[in-house]
């Protein structure tokens, strides 16, 4: 073998090892990225559940307030009807 062939074999071997090391490092980076994205996804799902719970609570509170307002309106209306019937004297 000539010195150039030996030199090329050494260079090719070194580059092969460098690319293998780069590939392994890239795999580790991608694994860490997947773990980070899984954590972010879990946080987003938790936030979504919390916002749904808060939304449901607000809907229930609004429904309760609407019920109280409606009850107050109906009660006042019934009182007016009863008082108007009591204030009228029957004509004979």
C-alpha positions in Angstrom: 0.0 0.0 0.0 1.2 3.4 -0.8 1.3 6.2 1.8 -1.6 8.0 0.1 -3.8 4.9 0.4 -2.9 4.5 4.1 -3.6 8.2 4.7 -7.0 7.9 2.9 -7.9 4.9 5.0 -7.0 6.7 8.2 -9.0 9.8 7.2 -12.0 7.7 6.1 -11.9 5.8 9.4 -11.6 9.0 11.4 -14.5 10.6 9.6 -16.6 7.4 10.0 -16.0 7.5 13.7 -16.9 11.2 13.8 -20.1 10.7 12.0 -21.0 7.7 14.2 -20.4 9.9 17.3 -22.4 12.7 15.8 -25.3 10.3 15.1 -25.3 8.9 18.6 -25.2 12.5 20.0 -28.1 13.4 17.7 -30.1 10.4 19.0 -29.6 11.5 22.6 -30.6 15.1 21.7 -33.8 13.8 20.0 -34.6 11.7 23.0 -34.2 14.7 25.4 -36.3 16.8 23.0 -39.1 14.1 23.1 -39.0 14.1 26.9 -39.3 17.9 27.0 -42.2 17.9 24.5 -44.0 15.2 26.5 -43.7 17.4 29.6 -45.0 20.5 27.7 -47.8 18.4 26.4 -48.7 17.2 29.9 -48.6 20.8 31.2 -50.9 21.9 28.3 -53.4 19.1 29.1 -53.4 20.0 32.8 -54.0 23.7 31.9 -56.8 22.7 29.6 -58.5 20.7 32.4 -58.1 23.5 34.8 -59.6 26.0 32.4 -62.5 23.7 31.7 -63.1 23.3 35.5 -63.0 27.1 36.0 -65.3 27.5 33.0 -67.8 25.0 34.4 -67.7 26.7 37.8 -68.4 30.1 36.2 -71.3 28.7 34.2 -72.8 27.2 37.4 -72.3 30.5 39.2 -73.9 32.4 36.4 -76.8 30.0 36.3 -77.3 30.3 40.0 -77.3 34.1 39.7 -79.8 34.0 36.8 -82.0 31.7 38.9 -81.9 34.2 41.8 -82.7 37.1 39.6 -85.6 35.2 38.0 -86.9 34.2 41.3 -86.8 37.8 42.5 -88.6 39.0 39.4 -91.3 36.3 39.7 -91.8 37.0 43.4 -92.2 40.7 42.8 -94.7 40.0 39.9 -96.7 37.6 42.1 -96.7 40.2 45.0 -98.0 42.9 42.6 -100.8 40.6 41.3 -101.8 39.6 44.9 -101.7 43.2 46.1 -103.8 44.4 43.1 -106.4 41.7 43.7 -106.6 42.6 47.4 -106.8 46.4 46.7 -109.8 46.0 44.4 -113.1 45.8 46.1 -115.7 43.6 44.6 -118.6 45.4 43.0 -122.1 44.0 43.9 
